[in-house]
Structures are given as structure tokens and as C-alpha cells.
Amino acid sequence: MLLLGLTGGIAAGKSMIATRLADLGAVVIDADLLARQAVEAGSPGLEAIADAFGPDVMLPDGTLDRPALGRVIFNDEQARARLNAIVHPAVRELFSHRLAEAPADSIVVHDVPLLVENAMQAEYHLVMVVAASEPERLRRLISERGMSREDALSRIRAQADDSERRAVADIWLDNERAPEQTRMELDRIWRQRLVPFERNVRTRQLTDNSGPVVIVAADPSWPAQARRISERIRRAGGAGVLAIDHIGSTSVPGLGAKDRIDLQMAVRSLADADEMADRLAWIGFPPGRHLFDTPKPMFSAEHEAWGKRFHREADPGRAVNLHVRVFGAANWRYALAFRDWLRAEPGWRDEYERLKRRIASEHSHDPDGNGYAMAKEPWFSDVAEPALHAWIAKTGWEATVQ
């Protein structure tokens, strides 16, 4: 099963996208509909609201007087908190029931208008944001819904803005184009990303990462992508996650790299890492095969094991390596030190990029990245490690975590 969070600002066209996803085979769960069902006549939720706010918020037929309740909570933060404490648990329970009813191989779309505002992004395998510019949304609200410009603008400004939505969006769907273009793009995403991602999660399969290494220009969005993924991992790992850090080349501004994000999760022990393996697989990170790092003599005591657990992506749309290492261990410290050294030393950063591009070119016909990785090792041991060790001695570097 794959859980997709679907959101977008008012008049962005989210309902059209939800309908199309349902046509493609998704199980769509509408959060607004659940909120209405949670307080429908005769429900425990409505009874709790009547007890909390009195008979003035009830209509004679026993249903909720929504405008009256709105007036009660409009400028009263405590009243809104009381209402949320009643409605939100009831909605979560209804959602859990709908989710349990969905077939095991479902792509479940949770349609949530206020997903960003309620900081729900880490609850899903992916978040899709349906987007349209503010002028276009204003036009739709005025021409299609009959709102005044002032009312329409007020509705838009009351919600998250595009920068906030972009920060949580794994998929940004432009819905300002012709409807046929949007549907074609959505169908491609369904076919090429959502369907295989669901299958991989259900069967605990990794994506196919065969093929030669390709070095691309540094992408300024890599850190934001790493933060989104880290939130999901932290939520899945729970108290056993001591830290999650963006490491590797994509964590160094300005450094060209493979378009593959490396994350390091720190745990108390590898036994703790093994205990959370199933939860990581559920959110889209099945275990990989690599269990040991190559020791770096200057960073470890004699015979110190550089053990780790390694997970990789089930999502065909976002390549990720998740390295699970023991907090404070030599390999944990080395990953942070190497990243911070390259961030602080542009000359070494540029030399490393030149090396990577040269080796990638030399191995451009390899069936996988193993030859590329092996060809880099002499530079790490003969050049990078002594220079890094000298930098640490000079600066007094110590590991800090996120």
C-alpha cells in the first residue's frame, strides 16, 4: 500500500486531480468529508460539541449549526482548540477505518486541504501539491465561484503560500495548463512513479539503480529534499533515531554529484537499527546489502569494525542512500567530518568534483557504479584522508548533528 498526501491552495484544482486519481484506480479519502461525518447528526463528535459549546450551536433538527459555531470560535483561540480536540481524533479514527478497508495493494490518496498548515507531510510516502498561480486562482474564485476580489484574496492569504507548499512537495503538479496537459502529466506520474512505488513498498523491493554513474550540476533543492525525507524517517524510527544528517556530495553546496541523496541516521546500536528495519521498509526504504564501510585508519582504532546497516529507496522518483550507523562511532564521525571539510574548503570541493567527473567519464560504459566507486578509493586513502585529518587538527572540528 502507498499513502499519498494530496493538497493545494483554494481554487488550484485539487478536486479535479483527486477525481482523476480515483479514475486511475486510487482509493481517495476526502478529509473534508470525514470532518463532516465526524459531526453528523447522532455522532459522538456532535454530542461532544453540544456539551462543550451549548445548545446555541445546534439546529432544531439536531444537526450542527455551522455558522453559529464559526462565530463562537472565530476570534477565540481556546474555543478553536476545544473544537479541534473533539474533531481531530474523530477524523483520525474515521481515516483509520477507511485505510483498513482499502485493499493491500492500494494507492490511497488522502485529500487534505490544510495538509501544510497542519504539518502532516511526514505521515505519507509522498506529498503531491496541486498548484496554480495566485492571479489564476483569483480569476477562478471570482469568475467561477462568484466571490468578490476582497473575499477571494482573503481566502487565499489565509492559507499557506507557495514557498511553504514547495517545502513539503515531493510532486509539484502545475494545474494552470490546459486540462489535457495536466491529465497527461498526472497519468505519467501514476504510471511511472506511484504504481511501481506501491509495488516496491508492498514487496520490499529496491529500485533498479543499475547503469553507469552520471555526475550532474549541484541542485539547490537537494537540502530541502533531504529534510523532507528525514522527517519521514525520523517519524518512522521513533525514539531510536538519535540524529539524521544529510551527508555525501549532495549535502555540499556547489558540488556536482550523482542525483542520489545520502542520509545518515544515528542509533545507539546496530540492534536498534535492526529493530526498526521493518518500519523503514514500510515508508519506502527496504534494507540493502552493504553492512560495512571501508575503514579509514586515521579515524579508527586498530581492528575497529565499521559496521552499519544500509537501506535504499523503493521510490523510483527519488534516489536515496540511508546509512544507519552507531552514534559516535568512527564511520559516523568520518561521514560528518568529510562533509564539513568540503563545505569549508572550496578548493578541495572542486578537486573532488573534477575527480568524480573524470572517473565517471572513464567508467561511462560500466553496467553499474562499482568500478566508479573502486576507482575513487586511492584518492580517499592517499589524498583526502591526510588532508581531512590535518584540517580537523587545525580547526578543532567536532561532530555536530541535526
N, C-alpha and C positions, 0 to 999 in steps of 0.2 A: 504494500500500500504506500502511496505517495500523498503527502499532505501539502497542498499549495495554498498559500495565503493570497487572496485577491483583493486589491484595494485601489483607490483612486479618488481624486477630488470630485466634488459635486459637478455634474454635467460633463465629466470626462468620458462617459460612455461605458462605464463598468458593467452595467446591466446587459448591454449587448454582448460583451465579451463573455460574461457568465452564461448567457444563453447559448452562445456558440460552443463553449466548452462542454455544456451539457449535451449538445447535439453530437459532439465528437465522442461522447461516452463517459464524461466525468460525472461524479456524484457531487452535486452542488448543494452546499449547506449555507443558507442565507442567514447571516447574523441578525439582520433586522427582523426577519420573520420569526426567528427564535425568541427575540426580545418581546415581540408581540404575544407569542404563545405563552411566554413565561408569566404574563399578567392578564391572560384572558379570563373571562368570567368563570368563577368556580375554582380557579387555580390557587395553590398555596401562596404563590407570589402576590396575587392580587389581595388575598386576605391579609398578608403581612403589610402591604402598602396601606390598606384601610386602617389597620391597627396603628401604624406609625404616623399617618397624616390625617386621620379622621374622616368623617363622612362627607366632608366638603369636596373630596377628590373622587367621589363616586357618583355615577348617574343613577337615576331611578331604576333602570333595568338591570342594575347590578354590575355594569361594566365600568371601566376606568374612564374618568373624565380627564382626558389628557391635557387639554388647555388649562384646566384648573390646577392640575399637578404641576404643569410647567410654570404657572405663576408662583406657586409655592417655592419651587427650587431655583427660580431664575437668578436671584441675587443672594442666595443663601447657600454657602459652601457646605455647611454642616448638613443641611437638608439634602443636598445632592449626594453627599457621602452616605447618608442613611439609605437613600433610594438605591444607590449603587450596591450597597451591602446586601440589599434584598434581591435585586435583579440579576447582578452578575453571577452569583452562584447558581441561580436557577437556569440561566442561559448556558453556563458551562455544563450543567447536568444534562440539559436537552442536547447539547452538542455531543457529549459523550455517548448518549443513546444513539444518535444518528450515525456517529462514527462506528459504533459497534455493529450497527445494522448493515454497513457497507461491505460488499464482497472483499475478500482478502487481496484481490488484485486491482483494487480501485485506485483511480486518481481522484482524490477527494479535494474539491475546491471549497475553501472557506471564504465566502464573500463577506468582507468586513470593511465597511466604510471608514471606520476610525482605527484601523489596524496600527497606523503610525502613531496616532495620538495616544493610544493605549499601550504602546511599546510591546506589541505582541510578536514582533518579527522573528524572534528566536524559537517560536513554537512550531515553525513549519520547515519542511525540507527546502522550500523555495518561496520567495515572495514575488508576485507579479504586480507591477504598478501600471495601471492604465492611465495614460497621460494625454492631456491636451493643454494648449497654452491658455493663460488667463483671458486674453481677449476672445478666444474662441469659446471658452466656457461661458463668459459673459453673454456672448451672442446667443448661445443655445438657451440659457436661462431666460433671457428677455424675449426671444422670438418664439421659443418652443414651449416655455412654461409660463409665459405672461408675467414675469416678475418685473418690478421696477429695477433700474440700474443700481440704485442705492441698496435695495434688498438683496439683489444678486451679488453685488460686491461684498456685502456684509457676510453672506453665507460662505463665499469663497475664502475671505480673510479669517473666518472663524476656524478654518481647518488648517492642517499642516501645509507648508509651502512645498514647492518642487524640490528645493535643496534637501529638505527633511525626508521627502519621499525617495529621492535618489539614494540617500544614505542607507536605506533598507532594501532597495530594489535589486533582486537578482536578475529580474527580467523587466525591462522598461519597454512597454508597448505603446508606440505612438498611435493614438487614435484620432489624429487630426487629418489623416489622409482620407482618400476615398474608402468607403466601407469594404469594397472588394479587396483593396490592398491590405487593409488591416486583417481581414479574414485570412488572406493568403499567408501573411506573416504568422498569425496565430496557429494556423494549421501546420506550418513548418515547425514551429516550436513544439507543438503537440507530438508530431511525428518523430522529430529528431532528438528532442530532449526529454520531454515528460514521459512518454511511453517507455523508452529504454531505461530511464532513471528509475521508474517504478519497478520494472522487471529486475533491475540490478539490486535494488533495496530488498525486494522480496526474496531473491535467490542468493543474496550476499555475494554478488559478483562485482569485480572491479571493472572499470572501463579498460578498453584496449588502448594501451599507450605505446604500442609498437611504432617503429619508424624512426628515422634519424632525428637528431636534436636540431631544432631551429631556434636561433637567438633573435629576439625581436627587440625593438627600442623600448626603453623604460616606459611603463604605463603609469601615469599619476594616480589612476584609480586602484592600483594594486593594494595599497594600505587599507582603503575603505573596504575592499572585498575581503581582505584578511580579517578585519574587525567583525564583519557580518558573520563569517564562518566561525570565528572564535566564539561569538555569543552562543551559537547553537551547540558547539562542542562543550562549552562551559556548563550550559544548562543540562545537557545530557550526562555529563560526567559527575555533576553534583559536587559534594564536599570533597571528593577525592581529587579534584583538579586544584592544584596549588597555584598554577600560573599558566597562561597561554601567551606565547610570544610569536610575533611574525619574524621569521629568520630567513636566511638564504638571500639570494640575489634580488628577489622581488621586494625585499624589505629595505634595500639600499637605494635612496633617491638617485636617479640619473644613471643607474646601472642597467645596461641591456641584459636580457636573461631569457631563458625559456619561460613561456607563459604558463608557469606552474607555481602556485603559491606554496611555500613551505611554512608550516606552523610547528612550534614545539610546545608540547604540553608537559608540564612538570607534575610528577606524582611522588608520593612517599616511597613507594616500592614498585617493582615490576609486578608483584602480586596484585597490587591495587589496579595497575594497568590492565591486567588480565580480567579482573572482576568487572571492569566497565566495557570490555570489548563488545559485548552484545548490544549495549546501548549506543555505542559509537556506530556499530553496523546499522542499527535502526535509523539513525539520522543520515546515513549515506556514506559511512567510512568503514567498510569491511577491513579486516586485517590483511596486510600484505605479507611478504615472505621474509623481508630483511629484519634480522634480530640483533645485529651487531654493527657498530660503527668502526671505522678504521682508527685504531688508537693513534694519538698524537703524543709522542714521547715527552715533549716539554710540558704537556698538560696533565700527565697522569703518573701515578706511582708505578713502580715496576709490577708487571703482571696484573694491573688493574683492568677489570673487564669493562668494556664499553657497551654493555648490554642496553637494549632498548626494545620497544615494540613499535611497529610501523603499520600505519593504516593509510589507505589511499582512497580516492574518490569513486563513488558509484555514479556520480553525475557526469554525463557526457559533455555537459556545457561548461564545467569549471574544474580544471586540473588542480589537485591539491595533494601534497605530501604531508601527512601528520606524523611527526616523530614524537614518541612518548618516552621520556627519559626521567630518571630519578633526580629530584630536586637536589642541587648541589654537586652532582656527580661531574666527573671531568668532561664527559661528552656534552652534558648540559651547559657547562660553563664555556666550553670551546665554541659552541654554536652562537652564543650571545657575544663572545669576545670577537669572533670573526666578523660578525655583522657590524658591531660598533666600531671596529677598526676601519672597515671600508667606508662607513658613514663619515668618519672623522678624517680620513686620508684620501682625498680625491685622486691623487697620483696613483696610489695602489688600486683604487677602484677602477681607474681607466686601464691600468695594466692588466687587471684581471679580466676586464671585458675584451681587451684585444686578444688575450689568450683564449678565451672561450670562443670568440668568433673564428679564430684561426683553427682551433681543434674541431669545431663544428663543421667548418668547411672541409677539413681533411677527412672527416667521417660522414660526409653528406650522403653516402650510399649505404651506410650501415643499416641493418634491419631493426636495430634498437639503439638505445643510448649507452650500452655497456662499454663500447670502445671509447666513446667520448669521455665517460667517467674515468676509465682507467688511464687515459692519456693525460688527464689533469693531475693525477696523483703526484708525479715527480715535482711539479711546481708547488703543490701544497707542502710537501715534506722538505724540499730543498730551499724554497724561496719564502713562501708565505709564513710558514711556522716560525722560523727565526725572526722575521720582521715583525710578526704579531707579538711574539714574546718580548722583543725589545720595546715595542710600543706600550705594552702593559707595564713593563718595568719603569718606563719614562713617565707615564701618565698616572700610575697607581690605579688603573682600571679595576673596578669591582662589578660583579654581576648585579644588575637591577632588572626587575621583572614587571610585567604588565598585569 
